[in-house]
Amino acid sequence: MAADSDPESEVFEITDFTTASEWERFVSRVEEVLNDWKLIGSSAGKASPEKGEYTSGIWEEKSQDINFADFKFSITHHYLKQESEKGDEKEEPEEDAFPLAMQDLLCMNNDFPPRAHCLVRWFGVREFLVISPGTNCEAIISESKCNLLLSSISISLANSGCQVPMFVQIQQKWRRMYAGECQGPGVRTDFEMVHLRKVPSQYNHLSGLLDIFKSKIGCPLTPLPPINIAIRFTYVLQDWQQYSWPQQPPDFDALLGGEVGGVEFGKLPFGACEDPISELHLATTWPHLTEGIVVDNDVYSDLDPLQAPHWSVRVRKAENPQCLLGDFLNEFFKLCCRKESTEELLGRGLVEDEGKENSDISSALSKLTEPAAVPISKLSVSNMVHSARKRIRRHRRVDESPLSNDMLNSILLYLFPDAAVEKSSDNSNGRAAQSNAGGRSEPDKDSDYNLYNQLKSAPSDSLTYRLALCVCLVNFYHGGVRAVAHLWQEFVLEMRYRWENNYLIYGLAGGPPDLRCCLMHQKLQMLNCCIERKRARDEARKAADGGRERERKVSGSCENGRPGGSEGAGAAAAADSAREASPGKSWDSWSDSEDEFFECLSDQEEVKEEVGEAKEASPAAGRARPPEGRLHPHGTMTLLGSSEPLYIPVTQEPAPMTEDLLEEQSEVLAKLGTSAEGAHLRARMQSACLLSDMESFKAANPGCPLEDFVRWYSPRDYVEEEVVDEKGDAVVRGELSARMKIPGNMWVEAWETARSVPARRQKRLFDDTKEAEKVLHYLSVQKPADLTRHLLPCMLHAAILKLKEEESVEDIPSVKKAIQQAAAHASKQLRHPSPELKKLEDIIGQLTAVETVIACARSLKAKFGIGRAADRGEDAEDLEKFVSSLLEEPEVGVIGAGRGPAGSIIHKLFVSAQRAALLAPLDEDLGRAGPGGSEDRRAAGGAGGVPDFPPAAGREILLRTCVPRPAPYSKALPQRLFCVLMREDFRLAGAFSSDTSFF
């Protein structure tokens, strides 16, 4: 009783059959998607697709996920984008119009499209829907599930009135099995498919497939309507033995042999190491046949490929063929990810030696100050380092060096051709004359000029560009990253040697660093500027010892005045003549910081000068001081309040800067803030050059006021106007501009603090010794990975130039466009301060793809004899067009089929391959052939001869007709069967229509 009185025992489950099931929800969801995509209603009225439109047209698709309970499906809409022709629209009654898919079943304009969805090829439809399992979902294998899905789409199509065919993907995805349905007013088409591994023997020919088709449509009419037949046989050519691959192997001996002479290093390799064309597919097509015209059964066949009315060819490219230029770039790019330093790669034993050898470095500073007699040439710290390193190199064992001495000398001779001049002559003038021959201030070629600016690399005749080529070559052929570290170490030592011995760096344009180039190029230009300044200063001092009268001209050679370009050029010419007069190395060059020592020693003198200037009350007393550092008079201009001419002073040039130094300077200035004190300090930091020019002007024009300096330096800030004096005469009077009269003006403050010091006695604005050491230190600490990142723009530049050079020979429009796109992409990435390595790798992939296309073009031209087609006359142009089309189109028709110029060459290719494949086994393996092999050869060759073509790799047969189905009084509806016969694949794809009104 207790159990009966329990309230829980009275609860029972009620099944509500009015609630939608999961299957009904799935059907409803499919209908919603059809409504959202506006696929409801009649699809008739569009024009039939033009011939080849399935290949050349644009196919679009859109997808959406739907669920059947917890099972995910994806529904995708595929359609050919066609322009609607409004003027040709004709409204037909719905009961008389077949759905668009049924009309496409019989259309013959797009049989066997080379590039399309498999359902487009099998059924010829231009619009369809596919429901397939989700990405990680299992395949629909069981028959019950397949039928459930087919029922679902049938109900969805009937409820929505959609006339677009809908397919369901069943079985495993690799089998590409589909079943589907299309509904129209009173008609329905069922899409069915059969897929087997082996071809049944009774269906291995046309007659057997016709029997299947006839039995399937089951037409009750005794005179069966004619069946339209389209046949395509595909033959594959894989053997190119008779046609050698045209790529010439690189001559490694010539690359780095004894007769290099610095020529072959500048050439990048190009081309594929293997034939990039792996296969040639010949499709022979019979587009319009009927049952009575052709015979094809298990005994005899009329289908001879040479007699086919239409031939088409496609080429299959090798997957990722090994290309020389691509390999070079990829191996070079891999260095960017290495993290080893030069010491780690070469070993500390190569950088460190015995304590005796290293004593020079450790006691360098003490040797500078010890009282013992030391040779002058040993007093430089940098010389101590250099001499110790020379000893290390001298004692380095040969087997420890990644690069041999001969190899290293060849590379350095290519990088520095001026070294050969010094070997033949000890005259340093020859080396100085050669030092800048490789550089260029104006571009020789506009395209290259624009390209290196676009990529931010370096000119193609510069040292940086050649260094990038050498690093790439050494990395690929001669030891990888260790060889790169060795080469870089020797390069840095060469830079130090040139700095210490006043030798200009070969292959760099003169002037300040070019900010349009890569940072490595800027650093080398900066070092060259330091060498130029140091060399000019040393030679000017030597020339000054010859006579005081030449002092002004020589000092003007390294410190040019701002206005007056012609006079400055004359001073520069005088400096050049002075440089030629000093081939040796002076004491001044070793004490290259003499200016700083001078300033330290003259501190007390400066105090005395300032006291003396304060005691002098009148300007006349100040003007009594002798002028110094004059360049030339400034026209007819005279000093204010005096009849003395105004002299332009010799000034210091502003300090050149690289982009990283400019960035550091801007960061420092930005950190000062926006306060008044910060702005004042920022202005003082930026006025160092102004202060130097003021001091030079005061020294050249003793006693002059600020107005005189402004008249020369900034004429717009000195305003002149005509006024009438007391006597009534018109006179010109001038005054400073309004901005110069602002209280706290920086120019006024700088003028008050400026002393009368000529440029040659001022502290240098550009300390070439300090900057050179900074550059050399920067170079020495670069790891191979850092070096690679610096030189990568130059390598991409070199690769693009190489591709342009090779493309100009082949003249391929698609390649030109691809090169332009790759260059634009590279420019966008390399302009970024820190480009992403992944995107740079993609750019290298684009360049490799372009190289592959050019290699494919050369391979095809060699196979079709275009290079030796001079005797062919008119056929040469047709062959060139044919080859260029093969590169850019998925499939190319052969004009004249087997009887045309291209067709005859293709025929010969197959004949040669057949002879190589079938005749050789007959001679060599006759005993091992066995009876089966001989039977196969007889069947293929006919009467023991060698057939011209191998057995077809694929056979496609398309059967079409229009018959009433299922009853004799039903509508005549389209029926279609597409058959695919391959060695290990047999597929039947049928579309069978039936009348749902009269059955």
Secondary structure as GFF3:
##gff-version 3
##sequence-region A 1 999
A	DSSP	alpha_helix	2	5	.	.	.	ID=ss1
A	DSSP	three_ten_helix	7	10	.	.	.	ID=ss2
A	DSSP	alpha_helix	22	36	.	.	.	ID=ss3
A	DSSP	alpha_helix	53	56	.	.	.	ID=ss4
A	DSSP	beta_strand	58	68	.	.	.	ID=ss5
A	DSSP	beta_strand	71	81	.	.	.	ID=ss6
A	DSSP	three_ten_helix	86	88	.	.	.	ID=ss7
A	DSSP	three_ten_helix	94	96	.	.	.	ID=ss8
A	DSSP	alpha_helix	100	106	.	.	.	ID=ss9
A	DSSP	alpha_helix	118	123	.	.	.	ID=ss10
A	DSSP	beta_strand	127	133	.	.	.	ID=ss11
A	DSSP	alpha_helix	143	160	.	.	.	ID=ss12
A	DSSP	beta_strand	166	170	.	.	.	ID=ss13
A	DSSP	three_ten_helix	173	175	.	.	.	ID=ss14
A	DSSP	beta_strand	177	184	.	.	.	ID=ss15
A	DSSP	beta_strand	187	196	.	.	.	ID=ss16
A	DSSP	three_ten_helix	201	203	.	.	.	ID=ss17
A	DSSP	alpha_helix	206	217	.	.	.	ID=ss18
A	DSSP	beta_strand	228	237	.	.	.	ID=ss19
A	DSSP	alpha_helix	252	256	.	.	.	ID=ss20
A	DSSP	three_ten_helix	264	266	.	.	.	ID=ss21
A	DSSP	beta_strand	277	290	.	.	.	ID=ss22
A	DSSP	three_ten_helix	305	307	.	.	.	ID=ss23
A	DSSP	beta_strand	310	317	.	.	.	ID=ss24
A	DSSP	alpha_helix	324	334	.	.	.	ID=ss25
A	DSSP	three_ten_helix	335	337	.	.	.	ID=ss26
A	DSSP	alpha_helix	342	346	.	.	.	ID=ss27
A	DSSP	alpha_helix	348	351	.	.	.	ID=ss28
A	DSSP	alpha_helix	355	362	.	.	.	ID=ss29
A	DSSP	alpha_helix	364	369	.	.	.	ID=ss30
A	DSSP	three_ten_helix	376	378	.	.	.	ID=ss31
A	DSSP	alpha_helix	381	395	.	.	.	ID=ss32
A	DSSP	three_ten_helix	398	400	.	.	.	ID=ss33
A	DSSP	alpha_helix	405	415	.	.	.	ID=ss34
A	DSSP	alpha_helix	418	424	.	.	.	ID=ss35
A	DSSP	alpha_helix	428	434	.	.	.	ID=ss36
A	DSSP	alpha_helix	446	455	.	.	.	ID=ss37
A	DSSP	alpha_helix	463	477	.	.	.	ID=ss38
A	DSSP	alpha_helix	480	500	.	.	.	ID=ss39
A	DSSP	alpha_helix	519	546	.	.	.	ID=ss40
A	DSSP	three_ten_helix	548	550	.	.	.	ID=ss41
A	DSSP	alpha_helix	551	558	.	.	.	ID=ss42
A	DSSP	alpha_helix	565	580	.	.	.	ID=ss43
A	DSSP	alpha_helix	587	590	.	.	.	ID=ss44
A	DSSP	alpha_helix	594	601	.	.	.	ID=ss45
A	DSSP	alpha_helix	603	615	.	.	.	ID=ss46
A	DSSP	alpha_helix	619	623	.	.	.	ID=ss47
A	DSSP	beta_strand	630	638	.	.	.	ID=ss48
A	DSSP	beta_strand	645	649	.	.	.	ID=ss49
A	DSSP	alpha_helix	659	671	.	.	.	ID=ss50
A	DSSP	alpha_helix	676	686	.	.	.	ID=ss51
A	DSSP	alpha_helix	688	700	.	.	.	ID=ss52
A	DSSP	alpha_helix	706	713	.	.	.	ID=ss53
A	DSSP	three_ten_helix	715	717	.	.	.	ID=ss54
A	DSSP	beta_strand	718	724	.	.	.	ID=ss55
A	DSSP	beta_strand	730	736	.	.	.	ID=ss56
A	DSSP	three_ten_helix	739	741	.	.	.	ID=ss57
A	DSSP	alpha_helix	746	753	.	.	.	ID=ss58
A	DSSP	three_ten_helix	759	761	.	.	.	ID=ss59
A	DSSP	alpha_helix	768	780	.	.	.	ID=ss60
A	DSSP	alpha_helix	784	810	.	.	.	ID=ss61
A	DSSP	alpha_helix	813	830	.	.	.	ID=ss62
A	DSSP	alpha_helix	837	863	.	.	.	ID=ss63
A	DSSP	three_ten_helix	869	872	.	.	.	ID=ss64
A	DSSP	alpha_helix	875	888	.	.	.	ID=ss65
A	DSSP	beta_strand	892	894	.	.	.	ID=ss66
A	DSSP	three_ten_helix	897	899	.	.	.	ID=ss67
A	DSSP	alpha_helix	901	924	.	.	.	ID=ss68
A	DSSP	alpha_helix	930	941	.	.	.	ID=ss69
A	DSSP	beta_strand	954	964	.	.	.	ID=ss70
A	DSSP	beta_strand	972	982	.	.	.	ID=ss71
A	DSSP	beta_strand	985	995	.	.	.	ID=ss72
###
